[in-house]
Amino acid sequence: MRNGGDLVVETLEALGAKTVFGIPGQHALGLFDAMGRGNLHFVSSRVENNSAFAADGYSRATGEVGVLFLSTGPGALTSLAGLQEAYATGVPMVVVASQIPLDGLGARRKGMLHQLDDQKASAANVTKSQRLIQHASGIPSAIQDAWTEAISSPQGPVWIEIPQNVLLDPIMVPPVEDALAEAADNPPRVELVREAAKWLAEAKRPAIIAGGGTRRGHAEKSLLSLAEKLHAPVICTPGGNGAFPWTHELSLQSWIEDQYMTELLEDADVLIVIGSSLGEVTSNYFTFEPRGRIIQIDAEPRVLESNRPGLGIRADAGQALAALDEALAAAPADARPDWHGSSAESMVKETLVKVKARLESQDLAKELKFMADIREAVPSQMQTFWDMTISAYWAWSCWDAREGQFHSAQGAGGLGFGFPAAIGGAVGLETTGKPGGSARVLAVSGDGSAMYSISELATAKQHNVPVTWLIVDDGGYGILREYMVGAFGKATATELARPDFVKLAEAFGVPAVRVAPEDVGDALKAGFAADGPNVVVVETLLKMFAPTHLDG
């Protein structure tokens, strides 16, 4: 007998979903019963927050919509920190949560298991919208609408909840045969493109900040064309890492937290900011004081001018940059920018040399070699997932994504993202098929953040996921320790008792090794060549480079 759960599964399959993440629950059993009659691949995590991270990683790695099934009450609430990361970063997801039976809704305290006064209100801060479906006939259209909203810029997670009885009761609705979801168009306004092109045609020192929206809008090709036309230096934020070729003569790479970069960007007479709010990290902790005009492009209208006044263009980054590129003719050879007697290319080269010299003056040889060894070991096409840990903070600035993709949790900044997101990414690459390369991915965590998701070793083993997990173990919350010592002279509550990660991984049936920092490259290469999940543990204390926003 078909039920409401079948309509959920059939609609998702018709929309192109292949994989679902989540954990079964009493009110959601109709969903899971229906999956047994369908073709969706279910990946069962061990904690709902990690299920959300996994669906997020699946979407980032594949460019498709992540799908998450949640149970009612505690299960739904446990997912919220993971959804905050997806919402902050603009990751398209469809979240289907179960609900108590219809006759318990309306904030009546009937004493039902998992009952909340208003469950979807709990998700309002971390999802684009929330829907309660009260009749089975409304399921296909609601999911189709949610999918459309999730993929429309600004992209993000959309929440649907369905009561237990609506999922379980027999239905008269015929099987879903087709469903269509097309992203809403989000082009720039013509007069804004015309004005921006005018500013840029007159600019003597144009520069570009490429944020995460550049990648989400698939604007890389237009960004490269525009930068070369303008001879404009380009710097990528942590979210935009990989949007511009790392070794290009106009690339300032991602050293966004360095004062030398801040000074160069401040000197631009026209600054294009794409898919970024010019927030805390991008503004070098709000020390950035631009002297020129700003053109800010973002799909989310609340971002525009949220930190700096400028010409705000509400549009999908890909559409906006393509329109701006088309509107600009290539500059004549004798009309190149003039950075006070230097070319843009020379300024880029000189600035990178100064950044390198600053780093080399800080006794960071171990850290620089450690990050270089990881980069050398990781294949050019491999995607990497970084938790909130010192290695990731280094990677924000120094990681050349090459042909792979760089993913980190800088959107919301919560712990525990790296490993479950990598599991989702690897599952996605296996499920959808990755042309020209392996589905294996790398996850990087500290020992503190690793404990948030250690239970997902069981998930990785159960599904034989091709993920290599690097755990950098420094015995505590390393970056908080460093912050507190710097600010107060001592650290409090940052030291952690932790397990023997090698033995713990082996207890899950996952191969693991412990190596010295200088051997991390060889250990990773061996892990990449293996089958299924594996773990590499490095016990070392890494330092961050000195924060330049505190200088003076």
KELUMMAR-40372 format. One record per residue (C-alpha): residue number from 1; x, y, z; residue in three letters. Coordinates in steps of 0.2 Angstrom, whole numbers, plus 5000, padded with zeros to 4 digits. Example, Ala and Ser with C-alpha at 12.3 -4.5 7.8 and 13.67 -1.06 7.14 Angstrom:
KELUMMAR-40372
> 1 5062 4978 5039 ALA
> 2 5068 4995 5036 SER
This chain:
KELUMMAR-40372
> 1 5000 5000 5000 MET
> 2 5007 5017 4995 ARG
> 3 5008 5031 5008 ASN
> 4 5014 5049 5010 GLY
> 5 5031 5043 5011 GLY
> 6 5031 5036 4994 ASP
> 7 5026 5053 4987 LEU
> 8 5041 5060 4995 VAL
> 9 5053 5047 4988 VAL
> 10 5045 5047 4971 GLU
> 11 5046 5066 4970 THR
> 12 5064 5067 4975 LEU
> 13 5069 5054 4962 GLU
> 14 5059 5063 4949 ALA
> 15 5069 5079 4953 LEU
> 16 5085 5069 4951 GLY
> 17 5090 5065 4969 ALA
> 18 5101 5050 4971 LYS
> 19 5107 5050 4989 THR
> 20 5099 5054 5006 VAL
> 21 5107 5057 5022 PHE
> 22 5100 5056 5039 GLY
> 23 5094 5045 5054 ILE
> 24 5078 5035 5056 PRO
> 25 5066 5040 5069 GLY
> 26 5049 5035 5075 GLN
> 27 5039 5048 5067 HIS
> 28 5049 5047 5051 ALA
> 29 5046 5028 5048 LEU
> 30 5035 5031 5034 GLY
> 31 5049 5039 5024 LEU
> 32 5061 5025 5027 PHE
> 33 5048 5012 5023 ASP
> 34 5045 5021 5006 ALA
> 35 5063 5021 5003 MET
> 36 5063 5002 5003 GLY
> 37 5052 5003 4988 ARG
> 38 5062 5016 4979 GLY
> 39 5080 5019 4972 ASN
> 40 5087 5032 4984 LEU
> 41 5104 5028 4991 HIS
> 42 5103 5031 5010 PHE
> 43 5118 5035 5020 VAL
> 44 5115 5033 5039 SER
> 45 5125 5045 5050 SER
> 46 5127 5043 5069 ARG
> 47 5122 5061 5074 VAL
> 48 5110 5072 5065 GLU
> 49 5121 5087 5065 ASN
> 50 5134 5076 5055 ASN
> 51 5120 5071 5043 SER
> 52 5117 5089 5039 ALA
> 53 5136 5092 5036 PHE
> 54 5136 5076 5025 ALA
> 55 5122 5082 5014 ALA
> 56 5131 5099 5014 ASP
> 57 5147 5091 5008 GLY
> 58 5138 5081 4995 TYR
> 59 5131 5096 4987 SER
> 60 5147 5106 4988 ARG
> 61 5157 5091 4980 ALA
> 62 5144 5088 4966 THR
> 63 5135 5104 4963 GLY
> 64 5118 5095 4966 GLU
> 65 5105 5097 4979 VAL
> 66 5109 5088 4996 GLY
> 67 5094 5079 5004 VAL
> 68 5092 5077 5022 LEU
> 69 5079 5066 5032 PHE
> 70 5076 5070 5050 LEU
> 71 5066 5064 5064 SER
> 72 5055 5075 5075 THR
> 73 5060 5085 5090 GLY
> 74 5078 5080 5096 PRO
> 75 5083 5074 5079 GLY
> 76 5077 5089 5070 ALA
> 77 5085 5101 5083 LEU
> 78 5102 5092 5083 THR
> 79 5104 5096 5064 SER
> 80 5103 5115 5066 LEU
> 81 5121 5119 5069 ALA
> 82 5125 5109 5053 GLY
> 83 5111 5118 5044 LEU
> 84 5118 5135 5050 GLN
> 85 5134 5131 5040 GLU
> 86 5124 5127 5024 ALA
> 87 5113 5142 5026 TYR
> 88 5128 5154 5029 ALA
> 89 5138 5147 5014 THR
> 90 5123 5146 5002 GLY
> 91 5123 5127 5000 VAL
> 92 5107 5120 4991 PRO
> 93 5098 5107 5002 MET
> 94 5081 5100 5004 VAL
> 95 5077 5095 5022 VAL
> 96 5062 5084 5026 VAL
> 97 5058 5082 5044 ALA
> 98 5045 5072 5052 SER
> 99 5032 5079 5064 GLN
> 100 5020 5073 5077 ILE
> 101 5003 5068 5071 PRO
> 102 4992 5082 5065 LEU
> 103 4980 5082 5080 ASP
> 104 4995 5086 5091 GLY
> 105 5000 5102 5081 LEU
> 106 4995 5120 5087 GLY
> 107 5005 5121 5103 ALA
> 108 4993 5110 5112 ARG
> 109 5003 5101 5126 ARG
> 110 4996 5083 5122 LYS
> 111 5012 5075 5129 GLY
> 112 5017 5067 5113 MET
> 113 5034 5060 5110 LEU
> 114 5046 5073 5103 HIS
> 115 5033 5087 5104 GLN
> 116 5038 5105 5101 LEU
> 117 5027 5120 5101 ASP
> 118 5033 5125 5084 ASP
> 119 5046 5114 5077 GLN
> 120 5049 5124 5060 LYS
> 121 5051 5140 5070 ALA
> 122 5067 5132 5077 SER
> 123 5074 5131 5059 ALA
> 124 5069 5148 5054 ALA
> 125 5087 5155 5058 ASN
> 126 5096 5142 5048 VAL
> 127 5085 5139 5032 THR
> 128 5078 5150 5018 LYS
> 129 5060 5145 5022 SER
> 130 5050 5132 5031 GLN
> 131 5034 5123 5026 ARG
> 132 5022 5111 5035 LEU
> 133 5013 5099 5024 ILE
> 134 4996 5094 5031 GLN
> 135 4989 5083 5017 HIS
> 136 4997 5070 5006 ALA
> 137 4991 5078 4990 SER
> 138 5002 5093 4994 GLY
> 139 5018 5083 4995 ILE
> 140 5024 5083 4977 PRO
> 141 5021 5101 4974 SER
> 142 5029 5107 4991 ALA
> 143 5045 5097 4988 ILE
> 144 5046 5103 4970 GLN
> 145 5044 5121 4976 ASP
> 146 5057 5118 4990 ALA
> 147 5069 5111 4977 TRP
> 148 5067 5126 4966 THR
> 149 5070 5138 4981 GLU
> 150 5085 5129 4986 ALA
> 151 5094 5130 4969 ILE
> 152 5088 5148 4966 SER
> 153 5101 5161 4971 SER
> 154 5105 5165 4984 PRO
> 155 5105 5146 4986 GLN
> 156 5102 5138 5003 GLY
> 157 5093 5124 5013 PRO
> 158 5074 5124 5013 VAL
> 159 5064 5115 5027 TRP
> 160 5049 5104 5025 ILE
> 161 5040 5095 5039 GLU
> 162 5027 5081 5037 ILE
> 163 5017 5074 5051 PRO
> 164 5018 5056 5055 GLN
> 165 5001 5051 5050 ASN
> 166 5002 5060 5033 VAL
> 167 5018 5050 5030 LEU
> 168 5009 5033 5035 LEU
> 169 4991 5034 5029 ASP
> 170 4986 5026 5013 PRO
> 171 4984 5038 4998 ILE
> 172 4974 5040 4982 MET
> 173 4987 5051 4974 VAL
> 174 4995 5042 4959 PRO
> 175 5014 5039 4958 PRO
> 176 5024 5054 4954 VAL
> 177 5031 5052 4936 GLU
> 178 5039 5069 4933 ASP
> 179 5044 5084 4943 ALA
> 180 5052 5100 4937 LEU
> 181 5062 5113 4947 ALA
> 182 5072 5127 4938 GLU
> 183 5081 5140 4947 ALA
> 184 5073 5157 4947 ALA
> 185 5082 5170 4936 ASP
> 186 5092 5183 4945 ASN
> 187 5101 5194 4932 PRO
> 188 5108 5211 4936 PRO
> 189 5098 5227 4932 ARG
> 190 5104 5235 4916 VAL
> 191 5107 5252 4923 GLU
> 192 5118 5245 4937 LEU
> 193 5129 5236 4924 VAL
> 194 5130 5251 4914 ARG
> 195 5136 5262 4929 GLU
> 196 5148 5249 4935 ALA
> 197 5156 5247 4917 ALA
> 198 5158 5266 4917 LYS
> 199 5167 5266 4934 TRP
> 200 5178 5252 4928 LEU
> 201 5182 5260 4911 ALA
> 202 5188 5276 4920 GLU
> 203 5198 5266 4934 ALA
> 204 5216 5268 4936 LYS
> 205 5219 5255 4949 ARG
> 206 5205 5242 4949 PRO
> 207 5205 5227 4960 ALA
> 208 5194 5212 4964 ILE
> 209 5189 5202 4979 ILE
> 210 5181 5185 4974 ALA
> 211 5170 5178 4988 GLY
> 212 5161 5162 4990 GLY
> 213 5147 5168 4979 GLY
> 214 5159 5168 4964 THR
> 215 5160 5149 4965 ARG
> 216 5142 5146 4969 ARG
> 217 5137 5157 4954 GLY
> 218 5150 5147 4943 HIS
> 219 5157 5164 4938 ALA
> 220 5176 5158 4937 GLU
> 221 5177 5160 4918 LYS
> 222 5169 5178 4918 SER
> 223 5180 5183 4933 LEU
> 224 5196 5178 4923 LEU
> 225 5191 5187 4907 SER
> 226 5186 5203 4917 LEU
> 227 5202 5203 4927 ALA
> 228 5213 5201 4912 GLU
> 229 5203 5215 4903 LYS
> 230 5205 5227 4917 LEU
> 231 5223 5220 4922 HIS
> 232 5215 5220 4940 ALA
> 233 5223 5210 4954 PRO
> 234 5212 5197 4961 VAL
> 235 5211 5190 4979 ILE
> 236 5200 5176 4985 CYS
> 237 5192 5175 5002 THR
> 238 5192 5158 5010 PRO
> 239 5175 5154 5003 GLY
> 240 5181 5160 4986 GLY
> 241 5197 5150 4986 ASN
> 242 5199 5142 4969 GLY
> 243 5188 5155 4960 ALA
> 244 5204 5162 4951 PHE
> 245 5220 5153 4946 PRO
> 246 5232 5153 4960 TRP
> 247 5248 5156 4949 THR
> 248 5240 5169 4937 HIS
> 249 5251 5185 4936 GLU
> 250 5236 5194 4943 LEU
> 251 5233 5183 4958 SER
> 252 5235 5189 4975 LEU
> 253 5230 5171 4980 GLN
> 254 5221 5171 4997 SER
> 255 5231 5180 5009 TRP
> 256 5216 5191 5014 ILE
> 257 5221 5192 5032 GLU
> 258 5238 5201 5028 ASP
> 259 5241 5219 5030 GLN
> 260 5251 5220 5014 TYR
> 261 5235 5214 5005 MET
> 262 5224 5226 5015 THR
> 263 5235 5241 5010 GLU
> 264 5234 5236 4991 LEU
> 265 5216 5234 4991 LEU
> 266 5213 5250 5001 GLU
> 267 5223 5259 4987 ASP
> 268 5211 5253 4973 ALA
> 269 5201 5267 4965 ASP
> 270 5187 5254 4960 VAL
> 271 5185 5238 4970 LEU
> 272 5174 5224 4964 ILE
> 273 5168 5213 4978 VAL
> 274 5159 5198 4972 ILE
> 275 5149 5186 4983 GLY
> 276 5156 5193 4999 SER
> 277 5149 5204 5013 SER
> 278 5167 5211 5016 LEU
> 279 5164 5203 5033 GLY
> 280 5176 5200 5048 GLU
> 281 5189 5189 5039 VAL
> 282 5188 5197 5022 THR
> 283 5191 5215 5030 SER
> 284 5206 5209 5040 ASN
> 285 5195 5210 5055 TYR
> 286 5186 5226 5050 PHE
> 287 5203 5236 5049 THR
> 288 5200 5238 5030 PHE
> 289 5197 5256 5025 GLU
> 290 5195 5257 5006 PRO
> 291 5198 5274 4999 ARG
> 292 5190 5271 4982 GLY
> 293 5173 5266 4976 ARG
> 294 5166 5249 4978 ILE
> 295 5155 5239 4966 ILE
> 296 5147 5225 4977 GLN
> 297 5139 5210 4968 ILE
> 298 5129 5198 4978 ASP
> 299 5113 5187 4976 ALA
> 300 5108 5191 4994 GLU
> 301 5101 5209 4995 PRO
> 302 5105 5209 5014 ARG
> 303 5123 5208 5010 VAL
> 304 5124 5223 4999 LEU
> 305 5132 5238 5008 GLU
> 306 5131 5229 5025 SER
> 307 5148 5234 5029 ASN
> 308 5153 5247 5016 ARG
> 309 5144 5259 5005 PRO
> 310 5145 5256 4987 GLY
> 311 5136 5252 4970 LEU
> 312 5126 5237 4976 GLY
> 313 5121 5225 4962 ILE
> 314 5108 5211 4968 ARG
> 315 5111 5197 4956 ALA
> 316 5118 5180 4954 ASP
> 317 5137 5182 4953 ALA
> 318 5138 5172 4937 GLY
> 319 5125 5182 4928 GLN
> 320 5132 5198 4934 ALA
> 321 5150 5195 4930 LEU
> 322 5145 5189 4913 ALA
> 323 5135 5205 4909 ALA
> 324 5149 5216 4916 LEU
> 325 5162 5207 4906 ASP
> 326 5151 5209 4890 GLU
> 327 5149 5227 4894 ALA
> 328 5168 5231 4895 LEU
> 329 5179 5232 4880 ALA
> 330 5197 5226 4882 ALA
> 331 5208 5241 4887 ALA
> 332 5220 5247 4874 PRO
> 333 5238 5242 4878 ALA
> 334 5243 5259 4882 ASP
> 335 5229 5261 4894 ALA
> 336 5234 5249 4907 ARG
> 337 5232 5253 4926 PRO
> 338 5245 5263 4934 ASP
> 339 5249 5258 4952 TRP
> 340 5259 5274 4956 HIS
> 341 5271 5270 4942 GLY
> 342 5270 5251 4943 SER
> 343 5259 5239 4933 SER
> 344 5246 5228 4942 ALA
> 345 5256 5213 4938 GLU
> 346 5272 5220 4947 SER
> 347 5262 5225 4962 MET
> 348 5255 5208 4964 VAL
> 349 5272 5200 4963 LYS
> 350 5279 5213 4975 GLU
> 351 5265 5210 4987 THR
> 352 5267 5192 4987 LEU
> 353 5286 5193 4990 VAL
> 354 5282 5204 5005 LYS
> 355 5269 5192 5012 VAL
> 356 5282 5178 5011 LYS
> 357 5296 5188 5019 ALA
> 358 5284 5192 5034 ARG
> 359 5280 5174 5036 LEU
> 360 5298 5168 5035 GLU
> 361 5303 5181 5049 SER
> 362 5291 5172 5061 GLN
> 363 5299 5156 5065 ASP
> 364 5285 5146 5055 LEU
> 365 5297 5134 5046 ALA
> 366 5288 5119 5053 LYS
> 367 5270 5126 5048 GLU
> 368 5275 5131 5031 LEU
> 369 5283 5114 5027 LYS
> 370 5268 5105 5035 PHE
> 371 5256 5113 5024 MET
> 372 5267 5112 5008 ALA
> 373 5269 5093 5012 ASP
> 374 5250 5091 5012 ILE
> 375 5248 5101 4996 ARG
> 376 5262 5090 4987 GLU
> 377 5254 5074 4993 ALA
> 378 5236 5079 4988 VAL
> 379 5232 5075 4969 PRO
> 380 5228 5091 4959 SER
> 381 5210 5085 4956 GLN
> 382 5206 5080 4974 MET
> 383 5193 5089 4984 GLN
> 384 5197 5094 5002 THR
> 385 5186 5097 5017 PHE
> 386 5193 5107 5032 TRP
> 387 5187 5108 5050 ASP
> 388 5189 5124 5061 MET
> 389 5207 5120 5066 THR
> 390 5224 5129 5064 ILE
> 391 5228 5119 5048 SER
> 392 5212 5125 5040 ALA
> 393 5216 5143 5045 TYR
> 394 5233 5141 5037 TRP
> 395 5224 5133 5022 ALA
> 396 5212 5148 5020 TRP
> 397 5227 5159 5015 SER
> 398 5240 5147 5008 CYS
> 399 5230 5132 5000 TRP
> 400 5231 5131 4981 ASP
> 401 5215 5122 4976 ALA
> 402 5222 5118 4958 ARG
> 403 5209 5107 4949 GLU
> 404 5201 5101 4965 GLY
> 405 5189 5111 4976 GLN
> 406 5192 5118 4994 PHE
> 407 5178 5117 5006 HIS
> 408 5179 5124 5024 SER
> 409 5167 5128 5038 ALA
> 410 5171 5147 5038 GLN
> 411 5152 5151 5034 GLY
> 412 5146 5148 5052 ALA
> 413 5162 5143 5060 GLY
> 414 5156 5128 5069 GLY
> 415 5166 5113 5074 LEU
> 416 5164 5095 5067 GLY
> 417 5162 5100 5048 PHE
> 418 5177 5092 5040 GLY
> 419 5175 5073 5042 PHE
> 420 5156 5071 5039 PRO
> 421 5156 5084 5025 ALA
> 422 5170 5074 5017 ALA
> 423 5160 5058 5019 ILE
> 424 5145 5066 5010 GLY
> 425 5157 5073 4996 GLY
> 426 5165 5056 4993 ALA
> 427 5148 5048 4992 VAL
> 428 5142 5061 4980 GLY
> 429 5157 5059 4969 LEU
> 430 5155 5040 4969 GLU
> 431 5136 5041 4966 THR
> 432 5136 5054 4952 THR
> 433 5152 5049 4944 GLY
> 434 5167 5060 4944 LYS
> 435 5175 5062 4926 PRO
> 436 5194 5060 4925 GLY
> 437 5198 5056 4943 GLY
> 438 5195 5047 4960 SER
> 439 5180 5049 4972 ALA
> 440 5192 5050 4986 ARG
> 441 5193 5065 4996 VAL
> 442 5203 5072 5011 LEU
> 443 5196 5078 5028 ALA
> 444 5207 5088 5040 VAL
> 445 5203 5091 5058 SER
> 446 5211 5095 5074 GLY
> 447 5209 5083 5089 ASP
> 448 5195 5094 5097 GLY
> 449 5185 5095 5081 SER
> 450 5188 5077 5077 ALA
> 451 5178 5072 5093 MET
> 452 5163 5081 5087 TYR
> 453 5162 5068 5072 SER
> 454 5172 5053 5078 ILE
> 455 5156 5042 5078 SER
> 456 5155 5045 5059 GLU
> 457 5170 5032 5058 LEU
> 458 5156 5019 5059 ALA
> 459 5147 5028 5044 THR
> 460 5163 5028 5034 ALA
> 461 5166 5010 5037 LYS
> 462 5148 5004 5035 GLN
> 463 5148 5012 5017 HIS
> 464 5166 5009 5013 ASN
> 465 5168 5028 5009 VAL
> 466 5184 5033 5001 PRO
> 467 5189 5046 5013 VAL
> 468 5206 5050 5021 THR
> 469 5205 5059 5037 TRP
> 470 5220 5069 5044 LEU
> 471 5219 5072 5062 ILE
> 472 5231 5085 5069 VAL
> 473 5232 5082 5087 ASP
> 474 5239 5095 5098 ASP
> 475 5230 5090 5114 GLY
> 476 5217 5104 5115 GLY
> 477 5208 5118 5106 TYR
> 478 5224 5124 5098 GLY
> 479 5218 5141 5091 ILE
> 480 5208 5145 5107 LEU
> 481 5224 5141 5117 ARG
> 482 5234 5153 5106 GLU
> 483 5221 5167 5107 TYR
> 484 5220 5166 5126 MET
> 485 5238 5165 5129 VAL
> 486 5240 5180 5117 GLY
> 487 5226 5190 5126 ALA
> 488 5228 5185 5144 PHE
> 489 5245 5177 5146 GLY
> 490 5237 5160 5150 LYS
> 491 5224 5148 5143 ALA
> 492 5209 5141 5152 THR
> 493 5198 5126 5148 ALA
> 494 5207 5123 5131 THR
> 495 5216 5107 5136 GLU
> 496 5208 5091 5132 LEU
> 497 5209 5072 5137 ALA
> 498 5207 5063 5120 ARG
> 499 5208 5045 5115 PRO
> 500 5222 5036 5106 ASP
> 501 5214 5040 5088 PHE
> 502 5224 5026 5080 VAL
> 503 5217 5013 5091 LYS
> 504 5200 5021 5091 LEU
> 505 5199 5021 5072 ALA
> 506 5205 5003 5072 GLU
> 507 5191 4998 5084 ALA
> 508 5179 5004 5070 PHE
> 509 5188 4993 5058 GLY
> 510 5196 5008 5050 VAL
> 511 5215 5007 5046 PRO
> 512 5225 5021 5055 ALA
> 513 5243 5027 5057 VAL
> 514 5252 5039 5068 ARG
> 515 5266 5048 5060 VAL
> 516 5278 5062 5063 ALA
> 517 5275 5079 5055 PRO
> 518 5289 5077 5043 GLU
> 519 5281 5061 5037 ASP
> 520 5263 5067 5034 VAL
> 521 5265 5068 5015 GLY
> 522 5270 5050 5013 ASP
> 523 5257 5044 5025 ALA
> 524 5243 5053 5015 LEU
> 525 5249 5046 4999 LYS
> 526 5248 5029 5006 ALA
> 527 5230 5033 5012 GLY
> 528 5225 5040 4995 PHE
> 529 5231 5023 4987 ALA
> 530 5220 5012 4999 ALA
> 531 5202 5006 4998 ASP
> 532 5189 5013 5009 GLY
> 533 5191 5025 5024 PRO
> 534 5208 5027 5033 ASN
> 535 5215 5039 5046 VAL
> 536 5232 5048 5048 VAL
> 537 5236 5055 5065 VAL
> 538 5250 5068 5067 VAL
> 539 5254 5074 5085 GLU
> 540 5261 5091 5084 THR
> 541 5258 5109 5090 LEU
> 542 5256 5121 5075 LEU
> 543 5256 5140 5077 LYS
> 544 5247 5153 5067 MET
> 545 5256 5167 5058 PHE
> 546 5255 5183 5068 ALA
> 547 5239 5193 5065 PRO
> 548 5243 5209 5056 THR
> 549 5226 5218 5061 HIS
> 550 5234 5220 5078 LEU
> 551 5250 5229 5072 ASP
> 552 5254 5246 5078 GLY
